[in-house]
């Protein structure tokens, strides 16, 4: 089996649950609690002929994970993000706002 070195070097959110996120860092799987998230923001980017949503999730070790709506964990993330991070609005609130006014929406920032 051939290994994609670029994929292995990327920080990937593999799955999301009520308990936290399973991530891949340099090809190694780890579990991160929702409590380890220090910031989350969203934007839209062009993908082919369409705008897609992208989330940036920052953890307390300063690693940043980018999750696009075309990735497998997207549905889980937007379903649980507002439930598991206090103060985050549901996707049905911030998604349409980003489409109407493109830019970056700060969704969450943990108070130190």
N, C-alpha and C positions, 0 to 999 in steps of 0.2 A: 504494500500500500504506500502510495506517495504522500508525503506530508507537505502541506502548504505552509511554508515558513512564515509568510506574512500573516496568516490566520493565527499561528501559534504566538506571534508577538503582540497580538491585539488583546485588549481586555474585553471580554465578552460576558454579557448577562445571558446565561444558558436557560435559567428558569426562575420563576417567581412564585412564592407561596405566602400564605398568611404569616409564616414564621420568618421569612427572609428571602434572600436571593442566592442562588447558586451561580457562581461566577467562574470563569476560566481566566487565569492570569498566566501568560506564557505557556499555555497548554495544560496547566495544572488546575484542577477543580478545587474550589474552596466555597465555604458557606459564609455569608455575611448577613447579620441581623439588620432589620430595619433601623435599629438604634445606631448602627454604624454609619448611616447616611448623614452627611452634614449639609448637603445642598442638592437641589434638583432644579433643572431649568428645561425649557422646551423651546423649539423653534421649528421652522419648516425649511426644507431644502428641495431643490429640483432633483428629481430622479426620472430620467427619461423625459417624458412630456408632462409630468404631473408633479405637483408639490406633495411631499410627504412629511409627516411629523417625525421629529427626532428629539429624544430626551438625552440629557447629560446628567448622570448621577455621580456625585462625588462622595467618596467614603472618608472616614476619619484618618486613614493612612495616606490621604491625598490622591489616591488612584481615582481616575475618572473613567467611567464606562459610558459609552454612547450606544443607545438603543433606538433603532429606526422602526417605523411602523410596519416595514416589510419583513421584520425578523420574527421568529417563532415566539419569543417571550413577550412581544408587544401587548397582546390581548390580556395576558395575565397581569402585566405591569399596570396598564391603565385601569384595570378592574380593581386592583388592590392599592394603588398609590395613595388615593385620597382616604382610604380606610386605615392604612398603616402609618401614614405620616400626618401628624396633627397639623391642621391648617391648610392642607392642600385641597383645592377645589377638585370636583370630579372632572374628568376629561370632557364631558358634555358642556362644561362651563368654559374651560380655557381653550379647548380645541377650536371652536367656532370663532373665538376672539382672535386667535393667531391667524386663522385664514382671512379674516376681515382686515386685520392690521398686522401684517408680517413684521417679525422682529424676534426678540428673545423675551420669553416670559419666565421670570423667576417664580418657581412654584413652591420652593421650600428652602429655608436656611435655618439650620439648628442654632439656637442661641447658646453661646458658650457659658 
